[in-house]
């Protein structure tokens, strides 16, 4: 089965292009609390979306689901969740949770009105994941490699692939039959760790969903909506063709890929350390 793909945008025009070329979920991102501080100095996406963006985009969609990432659990989460549900969200994502109690509160607040997905991106979440999986109540889970690698003090987010953390978590999710995914996918042929190697890991680990990263189609570098349309058309076709080629791939090839990933990650981490040492 091809990966279920998610793309972050609050532009109705871009959302419709993404849908046209097979993006499964258009993602409106309301998360702001604490994000600037923990990702300070990083070249990561920090969105400034609003509930009104949900209201504008949702009625336009015919095949894609509307996914909304809310803020981490806080005093007004119940109000925020109600607003998001009423605006038309199909899927609500809880980010940066650290306790089983926060997950229980989230599930209770949504109360079956939307699909619920947990974004696992703290070491505290990893530590309580067995408890969270034991009581369940949510529909799916995604491993957020960016914040999770920061939580562990690592240098590069794909260290979590090479050191076995992602595989350990995927095995836990698989054991309770919860759909899961991890990280993001760049345009094929790009990314510090080539997108092809990452996609092969999705297939090896049984992941069923992934985020399309900013580099998959960086709209800030496009001069027109027609250029965005062309990039999406080309990049989605290339991605889906590559996925199709994996349908009959031998398990031994996927197993060799993790060794390639580990070697590449080691080289990237060493380069990051050298660069930071020179800068300091």
Secondary structure as GFF3:
##gff-version 3
##sequence-region A 1 280
A	DSSP	beta_strand	4	8	.	.	.	ID=ss1
A	DSSP	alpha_helix	12	20	.	.	.	ID=ss2
A	DSSP	beta_strand	25	29	.	.	.	ID=ss3
A	DSSP	alpha_helix	35	38	.	.	.	ID=ss4
A	DSSP	alpha_helix	51	58	.	.	.	ID=ss5
A	DSSP	beta_strand	65	69	.	.	.	ID=ss6
A	DSSP	alpha_helix	77	87	.	.	.	ID=ss7
A	DSSP	beta_strand	91	94	.	.	.	ID=ss8
A	DSSP	alpha_helix	100	110	.	.	.	ID=ss9
A	DSSP	beta_strand	115	120	.	.	.	ID=ss10
A	DSSP	alpha_helix	123	127	.	.	.	ID=ss11
A	DSSP	alpha_helix	129	135	.	.	.	ID=ss12
A	DSSP	beta_strand	140	143	.	.	.	ID=ss13
A	DSSP	alpha_helix	145	151	.	.	.	ID=ss14
A	DSSP	alpha_helix	159	162	.	.	.	ID=ss15
A	DSSP	alpha_helix	165	175	.	.	.	ID=ss16
A	DSSP	beta_strand	179	185	.	.	.	ID=ss17
A	DSSP	alpha_helix	195	205	.	.	.	ID=ss18
A	DSSP	beta_strand	209	212	.	.	.	ID=ss19
A	DSSP	three_ten_helix	214	216	.	.	.	ID=ss20
A	DSSP	three_ten_helix	219	221	.	.	.	ID=ss21
A	DSSP	alpha_helix	225	245	.	.	.	ID=ss22
A	DSSP	alpha_helix	251	279	.	.	.	ID=ss23
###
